[in-house]
């Protein structure tokens, strides 16, 4: 049997975890280098969205 590569399966499997990782990195960098204002707002949203997604999939899907 010949092994077939599916580029869409890589994106399908790892697309959202990579996007959440990039969003977390942006939030951490923004929190480190901002002095208030829009940088703090960006950090809150960029770090809050991955937490909300984890809570949604961790607690939301029962049974």
PDBQT receptor file of N, H, CA, C and O in Angstrom, charges set to zero:
ATOM      1  N   UNK A   1       0.844  -1.179   0.000  1.00  0.00    +0.000 N 
ATOM      2  CA  UNK A   1       0.000   0.000   0.000  1.00  0.00    +0.000 C 
ATOM      3  C   UNK A   1       0.883   1.232   0.000  1.00  0.00    +0.000 C 
ATOM      4  O   UNK A   1       1.817   1.350   0.793  1.00  0.00    +0.000 OA
ATOM      5  N   UNK A   2       0.578   2.123  -0.880  1.00  0.00    +0.000 N 
ATOM      6  H   UNK A   2      -0.181   2.028  -1.524  1.00  0.00    +0.000 HD
ATOM      7  CA  UNK A   2       1.362   3.345  -1.014  1.00  0.00    +0.000 C 
ATOM      8  C   UNK A   2       0.892   4.393  -0.003  1.00  0.00    +0.000 C 
ATOM      9  O   UNK A   2      -0.303   4.627   0.171  1.00  0.00    +0.000 OA
ATOM     10  N   UNK A   3       1.874   5.014   0.656  1.00  0.00    +0.000 N 
ATOM     11  H   UNK A   3       2.846   4.824   0.515  1.00  0.00    +0.000 HD
ATOM     12  CA  UNK A   3       1.567   6.040   1.650  1.00  0.00    +0.000 C 
ATOM     13  C   UNK A   3       1.231   7.340   0.936  1.00  0.00    +0.000 C 
ATOM     14  O   UNK A   3       2.026   7.839   0.139  1.00  0.00    +0.000 OA
ATOM     15  N   UNK A   4       0.070   7.881   1.217  1.00  0.00    +0.000 N 
ATOM     16  H   UNK A   4      -0.576   7.475   1.865  1.00  0.00    +0.000 HD
ATOM     17  CA  UNK A   4      -0.354   9.120   0.569  1.00  0.00    +0.000 C 
ATOM     18  C   UNK A   4      -0.254  10.270   1.564  1.00  0.00    +0.000 C 
ATOM     19  O   UNK A   4      -0.584  10.139   2.743  1.00  0.00    +0.000 OA
ATOM     20  N   UNK A   5       0.206  11.383   1.052  1.00  0.00    +0.000 N 
ATOM     21  H   UNK A   5       0.474  11.490   0.094  1.00  0.00    +0.000 HD
ATOM     22  CA  UNK A   5       0.308  12.587   1.877  1.00  0.00    +0.000 C 
ATOM     23  C   UNK A   5      -0.911  13.451   1.625  1.00  0.00    +0.000 C 
ATOM     24  O   UNK A   5      -1.330  13.654   0.485  1.00  0.00    +0.000 OA
ATOM     25  N   UNK A   6      -1.464  13.949   2.698  1.00  0.00    +0.000 N 
ATOM     26  H   UNK A   6      -1.124  13.785   3.624  1.00  0.00    +0.000 HD
ATOM     27  CA  UNK A   6      -2.630  14.818   2.601  1.00  0.00    +0.000 C 
ATOM     28  C   UNK A   6      -2.292  16.134   3.284  1.00  0.00    +0.000 C 
ATOM     29  O   UNK A   6      -2.333  16.226   4.511  1.00  0.00    +0.000 OA
ATOM     30  N   UNK A   7      -1.958  17.151   2.500  1.00  0.00    +0.000 N 
ATOM     31  H   UNK A   7      -1.924  17.077   1.503  1.00  0.00    +0.000 HD
ATOM     32  CA  UNK A   7      -1.599  18.421   3.139  1.00  0.00    +0.000 C 
ATOM     33  C   UNK A   7      -2.744  19.035   3.912  1.00  0.00    +0.000 C 
ATOM     34  O   UNK A   7      -2.508  19.753   4.884  1.00  0.00    +0.000 OA
ATOM     35  N   UNK A   8      -3.970  18.778   3.515  1.00  0.00    +0.000 N 
ATOM     36  H   UNK A   8      -4.162  18.195   2.726  1.00  0.00    +0.000 HD
ATOM     37  CA  UNK A   8      -5.091  19.359   4.249  1.00  0.00    +0.000 C 
ATOM     38  C   UNK A   8      -5.295  18.673   5.590  1.00  0.00    +0.000 C 
ATOM     39  O   UNK A   8      -5.829  19.279   6.519  1.00  0.00    +0.000 OA
ATOM     40  N   UNK A   9      -4.872  17.406   5.704  1.00  0.00    +0.000 N 
ATOM     41  H   UNK A   9      -4.438  16.913   4.949  1.00  0.00    +0.000 HD
ATOM     42  CA  UNK A   9      -5.039  16.743   6.991  1.00  0.00    +0.000 C 
ATOM     43  C   UNK A   9      -4.100  17.346   8.036  1.00  0.00    +0.000 C 
ATOM     44  O   UNK A   9      -4.460  17.427   9.210  1.00  0.00    +0.000 OA
ATOM     45  N   UNK A  10      -2.885  17.776   7.620  1.00  0.00    +0.000 N 
ATOM     46  H   UNK A  10      -2.592  17.711   6.666  1.00  0.00    +0.000 HD
ATOM     47  CA  UNK A  10      -1.976  18.452   8.553  1.00  0.00    +0.000 C 
ATOM     48  C   UNK A  10      -2.605  19.748   9.034  1.00  0.00    +0.000 C 
ATOM     49  O   UNK A  10      -2.614  20.036  10.231  1.00  0.00    +0.000 OA
ATOM     50  N   UNK A  11      -3.127  20.524   8.104  1.00  0.00    +0.000 N 
ATOM     51  H   UNK A  11      -3.120  20.291   7.132  1.00  0.00    +0.000 HD
ATOM     52  CA  UNK A  11      -3.751  21.792   8.478  1.00  0.00    +0.000 C 
ATOM     53  C   UNK A  11      -4.993  21.547   9.333  1.00  0.00    +0.000 C 
ATOM     54  O   UNK A  11      -5.268  22.298  10.269  1.00  0.00    +0.000 OA
ATOM     55  N   UNK A  12      -5.720  20.520   9.014  1.00  0.00    +0.000 N 
ATOM     56  H   UNK A  12      -5.497  19.910   8.254  1.00  0.00    +0.000 HD
ATOM     57  CA  UNK A  12      -6.932  20.221   9.771  1.00  0.00    +0.000 C 
ATOM     58  C   UNK A  12      -6.605  19.799  11.199  1.00  0.00    +0.000 C 
ATOM     59  O   UNK A  12      -7.305  20.165  12.142  1.00  0.00    +0.000 OA
ATOM     60  N   UNK A  13      -5.534  19.024  11.345  1.00  0.00    +0.000 N 
ATOM     61  H   UNK A  13      -4.965  18.726  10.579  1.00  0.00    +0.000 HD
ATOM     62  CA  UNK A  13      -5.179  18.532  12.674  1.00  0.00    +0.000 C 
ATOM     63  C   UNK A  13      -4.458  19.588  13.514  1.00  0.00    +0.000 C 
ATOM     64  O   UNK A  13      -4.719  19.711  14.711  1.00  0.00    +0.000 OA
ATOM     65  N   UNK A  14      -3.562  20.341  12.900  1.00  0.00    +0.000 N 
ATOM     66  H   UNK A  14      -3.350  20.241  11.928  1.00  0.00    +0.000 HD
ATOM     67  CA  UNK A  14      -2.704  21.237  13.661  1.00  0.00    +0.000 C 
ATOM     68  C   UNK A  14      -3.015  22.711  13.468  1.00  0.00    +0.000 C 
ATOM     69  O   UNK A  14      -2.369  23.550  14.095  1.00  0.00    +0.000 OA
ATOM     70  N   UNK A  15      -3.963  23.052  12.641  1.00  0.00    +0.000 N 
ATOM     71  H   UNK A  15      -4.488  22.370  12.132  1.00  0.00    +0.000 HD
ATOM     72  CA  UNK A  15      -4.258  24.461  12.358  1.00  0.00    +0.000 C 
ATOM     73  C   UNK A  15      -4.677  25.246  13.582  1.00  0.00    +0.000 C 
ATOM     74  O   UNK A  15      -4.107  26.298  13.873  1.00  0.00    +0.000 OA
ATOM     75  N   UNK A  16      -5.658  24.751  14.296  1.00  0.00    +0.000 N 
ATOM     76  H   UNK A  16      -6.121  23.897  14.060  1.00  0.00    +0.000 HD
ATOM     77  CA  UNK A  16      -6.136  25.480  15.481  1.00  0.00    +0.000 C 
ATOM     78  C   UNK A  16      -5.134  25.483  16.629  1.00  0.00    +0.000 C 
ATOM     79  O   UNK A  16      -4.967  26.526  17.260  1.00  0.00    +0.000 OA
ATOM     80  N   UNK A  17      -4.455  24.377  16.938  1.00  0.00    +0.000 N 
ATOM     81  H   UNK A  17      -4.591  23.529  16.425  1.00  0.00    +0.000 HD
ATOM     82  CA  UNK A  17      -3.430  24.472  17.994  1.00  0.00    +0.000 C 
ATOM     83  C   UNK A  17      -2.312  25.449  17.653  1.00  0.00    +0.000 C 
ATOM     84  O   UNK A  17      -1.827  26.159  18.534  1.00  0.00    +0.000 OA
ATOM     85  N   UNK A  18      -1.898  25.496  16.397  1.00  0.00    +0.000 N 
ATOM     86  H   UNK A  18      -2.292  24.919  15.682  1.00  0.00    +0.000 HD
ATOM     87  CA  UNK A  18      -0.866  26.461  16.006  1.00  0.00    +0.000 C 
ATOM     88  C   UNK A  18      -1.402  27.882  16.120  1.00  0.00    +0.000 C 
ATOM     89  O   UNK A  18      -0.702  28.772  16.603  1.00  0.00    +0.000 OA
ATOM     90  N   UNK A  19      -2.631  28.099  15.682  1.00  0.00    +0.000 N 
ATOM     91  H   UNK A  19      -3.199  27.376  15.289  1.00  0.00    +0.000 HD
ATOM     92  CA  UNK A  19      -3.227  29.437  15.780  1.00  0.00    +0.000 C 
ATOM     93  C   UNK A  19      -3.343  29.879  17.234  1.00  0.00    +0.000 C 
ATOM     94  O   UNK A  19      -3.072  31.038  17.549  1.00  0.00    +0.000 OA
ATOM     95  N   UNK A  20      -3.741  28.975  18.119  1.00  0.00    +0.000 N 
ATOM     96  H   UNK A  20      -3.962  28.034  17.863  1.00  0.00    +0.000 HD
ATOM     97  CA  UNK A  20      -3.842  29.328  19.544  1.00  0.00    +0.000 C 
ATOM     98  C   UNK A  20      -2.463  29.577  20.146  1.00  0.00    +0.000 C 
ATOM     99  O   UNK A  20      -2.311  30.435  21.015  1.00  0.00    +0.000 OA
ATOM    100  N   UNK A  21      -1.464  28.835  19.692  1.00  0.00    +0.000 N 
ATOM    101  H   UNK A  21      -1.588  28.138  18.986  1.00  0.00    +0.000 HD
ATOM    102  CA  UNK A  21      -0.095  29.063  20.166  1.00  0.00    +0.000 C 
ATOM    103  C   UNK A  21       0.438  30.418  19.730  1.00  0.00    +0.000 C 
ATOM    104  O   UNK A  21       1.074  31.126  20.511  1.00  0.00    +0.000 OA
ATOM    105  N   UNK A  22       0.175  30.773  18.481  1.00  0.00    +0.000 N 
ATOM    106  H   UNK A  22      -0.341  30.198  17.846  1.00  0.00    +0.000 HD
ATOM    107  CA  UNK A  22       0.617  32.082  17.983  1.00  0.00    +0.000 C 
ATOM    108  C   UNK A  22      -0.117  33.191  18.728  1.00  0.00    +0.000 C 
ATOM    109  O   UNK A  22       0.486  34.200  19.095  1.00  0.00    +0.000 OA
ATOM    110  N   UNK A  23      -1.411  33.008  18.952  1.00  0.00    +0.000 N 
ATOM    111  H   UNK A  23      -1.900  32.189  18.654  1.00  0.00    +0.000 HD
ATOM    112  CA  UNK A  23      -2.191  34.008  19.681  1.00  0.00    +0.000 C 
ATOM    113  C   UNK A  23      -1.667  34.172  21.110  1.00  0.00    +0.000 C 
ATOM    114  O   UNK A  23      -1.583  35.292  21.614  1.00  0.00    +0.000 OA
ATOM    115  N   UNK A  24      -1.317  33.072  21.757  1.00  0.00    +0.000 N 
ATOM    116  H   UNK A  24      -1.385  32.162  21.348  1.00  0.00    +0.000 HD
ATOM    117  CA  UNK A  24      -0.748  33.131  23.104  1.00  0.00    +0.000 C 
ATOM    118  C   UNK A  24       0.596  33.848  23.098  1.00  0.00    +0.000 C 
ATOM    119  O   UNK A  24       0.868  34.656  23.985  1.00  0.00    +0.000 OA
ATOM    120  N   UNK A  25       1.437  33.563  22.114  1.00  0.00    +0.000 N 
ATOM    121  H   UNK A  25       1.217  32.906  21.393  1.00  0.00    +0.000 HD
ATOM    122  CA  UNK A  25       2.739  34.231  22.026  1.00  0.00    +0.000 C 
ATOM    123  C   UNK A  25       2.569  35.730  21.816  1.00  0.00    +0.000 C 
ATOM    124  O   UNK A  25       3.282  36.533  22.419  1.00  0.00    +0.000 OA
ATOM    125  N   UNK A  26       1.623  36.105  20.957  1.00  0.00    +0.000 N 
ATOM    126  H   UNK A  26       1.045  35.453  20.467  1.00  0.00    +0.000 HD
ATOM    127  CA  UNK A  26       1.358  37.534  20.732  1.00  0.00    +0.000 C 
ATOM    128  C   UNK A  26       0.886  38.185  22.029  1.00  0.00    +0.000 C 
ATOM    129  O   UNK A  26       1.307  39.295  22.352  1.00  0.00    +0.000 OA
ATOM    130  N   UNK A  27       0.028  37.513  22.764  1.00  0.00    +0.000 N 
ATOM    131  H   UNK A  27      -0.314  36.611  22.501  1.00  0.00    +0.000 HD
ATOM    132  CA  UNK A  27      -0.453  38.063  24.029  1.00  0.00    +0.000 C 
ATOM    133  C   UNK A  27       0.647  38.212  25.060  1.00  0.00    +0.000 C 
ATOM    134  O   UNK A  27       0.703  39.215  25.770  1.00  0.00    +0.000 OA
ATOM    135  N   UNK A  28       1.528  37.215  25.148  1.00  0.00    +0.000 N 
ATOM    136  H   UNK A  28       1.482  36.399  24.571  1.00  0.00    +0.000 HD
ATOM    137  CA  UNK A  28       2.629  37.307  26.108  1.00  0.00    +0.000 C 
ATOM    138  C   UNK A  28       3.597  38.424  25.752  1.00  0.00    +0.000 C 
ATOM    139  O   UNK A  28       4.029  39.169  26.632  1.00  0.00    +0.000 OA
ATOM    140  N   UNK A  29       3.940  38.551  24.488  1.00  0.00    +0.000 N 
ATOM    141  H   UNK A  29       3.589  37.946  23.773  1.00  0.00    +0.000 HD
ATOM    142  CA  UNK A  29       4.851  39.621  24.058  1.00  0.00    +0.000 C 
ATOM    143  C   UNK A  29       4.205  40.982  24.271  1.00  0.00    +0.000 C 
ATOM    144  O   UNK A  29       4.862  41.929  24.702  1.00  0.00    +0.000 OA
ATOM    145  N   UNK A  30       2.923  41.074  23.969  1.00  0.00    +0.000 N 
ATOM    146  H   UNK A  30       2.389  40.305  23.618  1.00  0.00    +0.000 HD
ATOM    147  CA  UNK A  30       2.222  42.337  24.183  1.00  0.00    +0.000 C 
ATOM    148  C   UNK A  30       2.171  42.691  25.660  1.00  0.00    +0.000 C 
ATOM    149  O   UNK A  30       2.327  43.858  26.020  1.00  0.00    +0.000 OA
ATOM    150  N   UNK A  31       1.956  41.705  26.518  1.00  0.00    +0.000 N 
ATOM    151  H   UNK A  31       1.829  40.757  26.225  1.00  0.00    +0.000 HD
ATOM    152  CA  UNK A  31       1.912  41.966  27.957  1.00  0.00    +0.000 C 
ATOM    153  C   UNK A  31       3.286  42.371  28.490  1.00  0.00    +0.000 C 
ATOM    154  O   UNK A  31       3.383  43.187  29.406  1.00  0.00    +0.000 OA
ATOM    155  N   UNK A  32       4.336  41.806  27.924  1.00  0.00    +0.000 N 
ATOM    156  H   UNK A  32       4.258  41.142  27.180  1.00  0.00    +0.000 HD
ATOM    157  CA  UNK A  32       5.675  42.132  28.407  1.00  0.00    +0.000 C 
ATOM    158  C   UNK A  32       6.125  43.524  27.999  1.00  0.00    +0.000 C 
ATOM    159  O   UNK A  32       6.789  44.215  28.771  1.00  0.00    +0.000 OA
ATOM    160  N   UNK A  33       5.770  43.937  26.799  1.00  0.00    +0.000 N 
ATOM    161  H   UNK A  33       5.231  43.375  26.172  1.00  0.00    +0.000 HD
ATOM    162  CA  UNK A  33       6.328  45.171  26.263  1.00  0.00    +0.000 C 
ATOM    163  C   UNK A  33       5.363  46.340  26.240  1.00  0.00    +0.000 C 
ATOM    164  O   UNK A  33       5.741  47.425  25.799  1.00  0.00    +0.000 OA
ATOM    165  N   UNK A  34       4.144  46.166  26.693  1.00  0.00    +0.000 N 
ATOM    166  H   UNK A  34       3.837  45.285  27.051  1.00  0.00    +0.000 HD
ATOM    167  CA  UNK A  34       3.204  47.285  26.653  1.00  0.00    +0.000 C 
ATOM    168  C   UNK A  34       3.252  48.038  27.981  1.00  0.00    +0.000 C 
ATOM    169  O   UNK A  34       3.575  47.485  29.033  1.00  0.00    +0.000 OA
ATOM    170  N   UNK A  35       2.925  49.288  27.885  1.00  0.00    +0.000 N 
ATOM    171  H   UNK A  35       2.663  49.737  27.031  1.00  0.00    +0.000 HD
ATOM    172  CA  UNK A  35       2.878  50.142  29.066  1.00  0.00    +0.000 C 
ATOM    173  C   UNK A  35       1.455  50.653  29.262  1.00  0.00    +0.000 C 
ATOM    174  O   UNK A  35       1.234  51.841  29.494  1.00  0.00    +0.000 OA
ATOM    175  N   UNK A  36       0.500  49.739  29.165  1.00  0.00    +0.000 N 
ATOM    176  H   UNK A  36       0.680  48.774  28.977  1.00  0.00    +0.000 HD
ATOM    177  CA  UNK A  36      -0.890  50.138  29.328  1.00  0.00    +0.000 C 
ATOM    178  C   UNK A  36      -1.524  50.475  28.001  1.00  0.00    +0.000 C 
ATOM    179  O   UNK A  36      -0.879  50.451  26.953  1.00  0.00    +0.000 OA
ATOM    180  N   UNK A  37      -2.811  50.792  28.068  1.00  0.00    +0.000 N 
ATOM    181  H   UNK A  37      -3.336  50.811  28.920  1.00  0.00    +0.000 HD
ATOM    182  CA  UNK A  37      -3.536  51.185  26.871  1.00  0.00    +0.000 C 
ATOM    183  C   UNK A  37      -3.862  50.012  25.967  1.00  0.00    +0.000 C 
ATOM    184  O   UNK A  37      -4.277  48.950  26.432  1.00  0.00    +0.000 OA
ATOM    185  N   UNK A  38      -3.672  50.211  24.676  1.00  0.00    +0.000 N 
ATOM    186  H   UNK A  38      -3.335  51.074  24.299  1.00  0.00    +0.000 HD
ATOM    187  CA  UNK A  38      -4.060  49.204  23.684  1.00  0.00    +0.000 C 
ATOM    188  C   UNK A  38      -3.249  47.921  23.812  1.00  0.00    +0.000 C 
ATOM    189  O   UNK A  38      -3.754  46.843  23.499  1.00  0.00    +0.000 OA
ATOM    190  N   UNK A  39      -2.017  48.013  24.261  1.00  0.00    +0.000 N 
ATOM    191  H   UNK A  39      -1.606  48.889  24.516  1.00  0.00    +0.000 HD
ATOM    192  CA  UNK A  39      -1.199  46.811  24.423  1.00  0.00    +0.000 C 
ATOM    193  C   UNK A  39      -1.749  45.889  25.492  1.00  0.00    +0.000 C 
ATOM    194  O   UNK A  39      -1.721  44.667  25.341  1.00  0.00    +0.000 OA
ATOM    195  N   UNK A  40      -2.248  46.468  26.572  1.00  0.00    +0.000 N 
ATOM    196  H   UNK A  40      -2.270  47.461  26.695  1.00  0.00    +0.000 HD
ATOM    197  CA  UNK A  40      -2.850  45.642  27.623  1.00  0.00    +0.000 C 
ATOM    198  C   UNK A  40      -4.159  45.014  27.148  1.00  0.00    +0.000 C 
ATOM    199  O   UNK A  40      -4.454  43.863  27.467  1.00  0.00    +0.000 OA
ATOM    200  N   UNK A  41      -4.930  45.770  26.395  1.00  0.00    +0.000 N 
ATOM    201  H   UNK A  41      -4.690  46.705  26.136  1.00  0.00    +0.000 HD
ATOM    202  CA  UNK A  41      -6.188  45.225  25.864  1.00  0.00    +0.000 C 
ATOM    203  C   UNK A  41      -5.886  44.072  24.914  1.00  0.00    +0.000 C 
ATOM    204  O   UNK A  41      -6.542  43.031  24.958  1.00  0.00    +0.000 OA
ATOM    205  N   UNK A  42      -4.888  44.265  24.053  1.00  0.00    +0.000 N 
ATOM    206  H   UNK A  42      -4.355  45.111  24.017  1.00  0.00    +0.000 HD
ATOM    207  CA  UNK A  42      -4.492  43.189  23.139  1.00  0.00    +0.000 C 
ATOM    208  C   UNK A  42      -4.032  41.961  23.914  1.00  0.00    +0.000 C 
ATOM    209  O   UNK A  42      -4.371  40.835  23.551  1.00  0.00    +0.000 OA
ATOM    210  N   UNK A  43      -3.263  42.171  24.977  1.00  0.00    +0.000 N 
ATOM    211  H   UNK A  43      -2.987  43.086  25.272  1.00  0.00    +0.000 HD
ATOM    212  CA  UNK A  43      -2.779  41.051  25.788  1.00  0.00    +0.000 C 
ATOM    213  C   UNK A  43      -3.941  40.314  26.456  1.00  0.00    +0.000 C 
ATOM    214  O   UNK A  43      -3.952  39.084  26.497  1.00  0.00    +0.000 OA
ATOM    215  N   UNK A  44      -4.906  41.053  26.972  1.00  0.00    +0.000 N 
ATOM    216  H   UNK A  44      -4.897  42.052  26.938  1.00  0.00    +0.000 HD
ATOM    217  CA  UNK A  44      -6.065  40.413  27.602  1.00  0.00    +0.000 C 
ATOM    218  C   UNK A  44      -6.820  39.550  26.610  1.00  0.00    +0.000 C 
ATOM    219  O   UNK A  44      -7.161  38.407  26.912  1.00  0.00    +0.000 OA
ATOM    220  N   UNK A  45      -7.082  40.087  25.430  1.00  0.00    +0.000 N 
ATOM    221  H   UNK A  45      -6.805  41.016  25.185  1.00  0.00    +0.000 HD
ATOM    222  CA  UNK A  45      -7.823  39.302  24.443  1.00  0.00    +0.000 C 
ATOM    223  C   UNK A  45      -6.987  38.135  23.920  1.00  0.00    +0.000 C 
ATOM    224  O   UNK A  45      -7.492  37.022  23.774  1.00  0.00    +0.000 OA
ATOM    225  N   UNK A  46      -5.717  38.390  23.641  1.00  0.00    +0.000 N 
ATOM    226  H   UNK A  46      -5.307  39.294  23.759  1.00  0.00    +0.000 HD
ATOM    227  CA  UNK A  46      -4.874  37.338  23.062  1.00  0.00    +0.000 C 
ATOM    228  C   UNK A  46      -4.629  36.206  24.052  1.00  0.00    +0.000 C 
ATOM    229  O   UNK A  46      -4.473  35.056  23.642  1.00  0.00    +0.000 OA
ATOM    230  N   UNK A  47      -4.594  36.505  25.333  1.00  0.00    +0.000 N 
ATOM    231  H   UNK A  47      -4.721  37.439  25.667  1.00  0.00    +0.000 HD
ATOM    232  CA  UNK A  47      -4.417  35.454  26.337  1.00  0.00    +0.000 C 
ATOM    233  C   UNK A  47      -5.743  34.893  26.830  1.00  0.00    +0.000 C 
ATOM    234  O   UNK A  47      -5.795  33.769  27.329  1.00  0.00    +0.000 OA
ATOM    235  N   UNK A  48      -6.798  35.657  26.696  1.00  0.00    +0.000 N 
ATOM    236  H   UNK A  48      -6.756  36.570  26.290  1.00  0.00    +0.000 HD
ATOM    237  CA  UNK A  48      -8.096  35.187  27.149  1.00  0.00    +0.000 C 
ATOM    238  C   UNK A  48      -8.773  34.229  26.183  1.00  0.00    +0.000 C 
ATOM    239  O   UNK A  48      -9.485  33.318  26.605  1.00  0.00    +0.000 OA
ATOM    240  N   UNK A  49      -8.558  34.426  24.909  1.00  0.00    +0.000 N 
ATOM    241  H   UNK A  49      -7.980  35.167  24.566  1.00  0.00    +0.000 HD
ATOM    242  CA  UNK A  49      -9.205  33.560  23.919  1.00  0.00    +0.000 C 
ATOM    243  C   UNK A  49      -8.741  32.111  24.041  1.00  0.00    +0.000 C 
ATOM    244  O   UNK A  49      -9.594  31.223  24.043  1.00  0.00    +0.000 OA
ATOM    245  N   UNK A  50      -7.437  31.814  24.143  1.00  0.00    +0.000 N 
ATOM    246  H   UNK A  50      -6.744  32.535  24.142  1.00  0.00    +0.000 HD
ATOM    247  CA  UNK A  50      -7.046  30.403  24.332  1.00  0.00    +0.000 C 
ATOM    248  C   UNK A  50      -7.583  29.797  25.625  1.00  0.00    +0.000 C 
ATOM    249  O   UNK A  50      -7.921  28.614  25.655  1.00  0.00    +0.000 OA
ATOM    250  N   UNK A  51      -7.668  30.588  26.693  1.00  0.00    +0.000 N 
ATOM    251  H   UNK A  51      -7.394  31.549  26.669  1.00  0.00    +0.000 HD
ATOM    252  CA  UNK A  51      -8.233  30.085  27.947  1.00  0.00    +0.000 C 
ATOM    253  C   UNK A  51      -9.717  29.768  27.765  1.00  0.00    +0.000 C 
ATOM    254  O   UNK A  51     -10.205  28.748  28.251  1.00  0.00    +0.000 OA
ATOM    255  N   UNK A  52     -10.425  30.647  27.066  1.00  0.00    +0.000 N 
ATOM    256  H   UNK A  52     -10.029  31.476  26.672  1.00  0.00    +0.000 HD
ATOM    257  CA  UNK A  52     -11.849  30.411  26.823  1.00  0.00    +0.000 C 
ATOM    258  C   UNK A  52     -12.058  29.170  25.951  1.00  0.00    +0.000 C 
ATOM    259  O   UNK A  52     -12.983  28.392  26.185  1.00  0.00    +0.000 OA
ATOM    260  N   UNK A  53     -11.207  28.990  24.957  1.00  0.00    +0.000 N 
ATOM    261  H   UNK A  53     -10.456  29.622  24.767  1.00  0.00    +0.000 HD
ATOM    262  CA  UNK A  53     -11.318  27.808  24.087  1.00  0.00    +0.000 C 
ATOM    263  C   UNK A  53     -11.041  26.537  24.885  1.00  0.00    +0.000 C 
ATOM    264  O   UNK A  53     -11.746  25.540  24.726  1.00  0.00    +0.000 OA
ATOM    265  N   UNK A  54     -10.029  26.563  25.734  1.00  0.00    +0.000 N 
ATOM    266  H   UNK A  54      -9.457  27.373  25.863  1.00  0.00    +0.000 HD
ATOM    267  CA  UNK A  54      -9.729  25.389  26.568  1.00  0.00    +0.000 C 
ATOM    268  C   UNK A  54     -10.870  25.095  27.534  1.00  0.00    +0.000 C 
ATOM    269  O   UNK A  54     -11.227  23.935  27.740  1.00  0.00    +0.000 OA
ATOM    270  N   UNK A  55     -11.442  26.137  28.126  1.00  0.00    +0.000 N 
ATOM    271  H   UNK A  55     -11.152  27.079  27.958  1.00  0.00    +0.000 HD
ATOM    272  CA  UNK A  55     -12.566  25.929  29.033  1.00  0.00    +0.000 C 
ATOM    273  C   UNK A  55     -13.776  25.383  28.284  1.00  0.00    +0.000 C 
ATOM    274  O   UNK A  55     -14.487  24.514  28.789  1.00  0.00    +0.000 OA
ATOM    275  N   UNK A  56     -14.004  25.896  27.083  1.00  0.00    +0.000 N 
ATOM    276  H   UNK A  56     -13.427  26.602  26.673  1.00  0.00    +0.000 HD
ATOM    277  CA  UNK A  56     -15.142  25.426  26.277  1.00  0.00    +0.000 C 
ATOM    278  C   UNK A  56     -15.012  23.939  25.960  1.00  0.00    +0.000 C 
ATOM    279  O   UNK A  56     -15.956  23.171  26.145  1.00  0.00    +0.000 OA
ATOM    280  N   UNK A  57     -13.844  23.545  25.485  1.00  0.00    +0.000 N 
ATOM    281  H   UNK A  57     -13.077  24.169  25.335  1.00  0.00    +0.000 HD
ATOM    282  CA  UNK A  57     -13.667  22.149  25.102  1.00  0.00    +0.000 C 
ATOM    283  C   UNK A  57     -13.384  21.246  26.298  1.00  0.00    +0.000 C 
ATOM    284  O   UNK A  57     -13.610  20.039  26.218  1.00  0.00    +0.000 OA
ATOM    285  N   UNK A  58     -12.897  21.803  27.397  1.00  0.00    +0.000 N 
ATOM    286  H   UNK A  58     -12.714  22.784  27.462  1.00  0.00    +0.000 HD
ATOM    287  CA  UNK A  58     -12.621  21.000  28.575  1.00  0.00    +0.000 C 
ATOM    288  C   UNK A  58     -13.844  20.725  29.410  1.00  0.00    +0.000 C 
ATOM    289  O   UNK A  58     -14.032  19.612  29.901  1.00  0.00    +0.000 OA
ATOM    290  N   UNK A  59     -14.684  21.738  29.575  1.00  0.00    +0.000 N 
ATOM    291  H   UNK A  59     -14.531  22.642  29.175  1.00  0.00    +0.000 HD
ATOM    292  CA  UNK A  59     -15.853  21.601  30.427  1.00  0.00    +0.000 C 
ATOM    293  C   UNK A  59     -17.154  21.512  29.648  1.00  0.00    +0.000 C 
ATOM    294  O   UNK A  59     -18.153  20.998  30.152  1.00  0.00    +0.000 OA
ATOM    295  N   UNK A  60     -17.142  22.005  28.435  1.00  0.00    +0.000 N 
ATOM    296  H   UNK A  60     -16.331  22.423  28.026  1.00  0.00    +0.000 HD
ATOM    297  CA  UNK A  60     -18.379  22.101  27.684  1.00  0.00    +0.000 C 
ATOM    298  C   UNK A  60     -18.853  20.820  27.061  1.00  0.00    +0.000 C 
ATOM    299  O   UNK A  60     -20.057  20.634  26.889  1.00  0.00    +0.000 OA
ATOM    300  N   UNK A  61     -17.956  19.933  26.718  1.00  0.00    +0.000 N 
ATOM    301  H   UNK A  61     -16.977  20.084  26.857  1.00  0.00    +0.000 HD
ATOM    302  CA  UNK A  61     -18.350  18.722  26.011  1.00  0.00    +0.000 C 
ATOM    303  C   UNK A  61     -18.361  17.537  26.961  1.00  0.00    +0.000 C 
ATOM    304  O   UNK A  61     -17.344  16.871  27.158  1.00  0.00    +0.000 OA
ATOM    305  N   UNK A  62     -19.500  17.288  27.535  1.00  0.00    +0.000 N 
ATOM    306  H   UNK A  62     -20.326  17.829  27.376  1.00  0.00    +0.000 HD
ATOM    307  CA  UNK A  62     -19.692  16.129  28.409  1.00  0.00    +0.000 C 
ATOM    308  C   UNK A  62     -20.618  15.150  27.710  1.00  0.00    +0.000 C 
ATOM    309  O   UNK A  62     -21.620  15.535  27.107  1.00  0.00    +0.000 OA
ATOM    310  N   UNK A  63     -20.265  13.891  27.803  1.00  0.00    +0.000 N 
ATOM    311  H   UNK A  63     -19.451  13.579  28.293  1.00  0.00    +0.000 HD
ATOM    312  CA  UNK A  63     -21.130  12.837  27.323  1.00  0.00    +0.000 C 
ATOM    313  C   UNK A  63     -21.195  12.793  25.876  1.00  0.00    +0.000 C 
ATOM    314  O   UNK A  63     -21.892  11.948  25.314  1.00  0.00    +0.000 OA
TER     315      UNK A  63
